[in-house]
């Protein structure tokens, strides 16, 4: 059973000014893959807050296998999810983020502007997804095959 945590990064959603649409869309997409969503949260576009939540989820015996973030990957002045993720990563997996951009660019050329990153902390894999619910689900779909294999290897399985 793949255990997943989903973090929405949004100032407006964290203040209750806008419903969180990205987090539920990502969680539903994960569940359609047979994964179990064990944690969900919404935090503001704040580098320290994002990093703190990621560390809290990844460190310890109940760490999920996969953490998916949605939001904060663009060029806005407060879009710092990739930087916060890099603050907590032990190893980057640039090929996953590159594949997401390459595959999703076929649907929207603006996908090339996503600054999302991927990597590991302990035995947890982290992947940044865009904030748009449609873009986030398409990005997860683009990475799913790679994620499955990476999670298998992280858990001690053969290459």
Buried (B, 14 or more C-beta within 10 A) or exposed (E): EBBBBBBBBBBBBBEEEEEBBBBBBBBEBBEEEEBEBBBBBBBBBBBEBBBBBBBBBBEEEEBBBBBBBBBBBBEEEBBBBBBBBBBBBEEBBEEBBEBBBEBBBEEBEEBEEBBBBBBBBEEBBBBBBBBBBBBBBBBBBBBBEBBBEBBBEBEEEEE
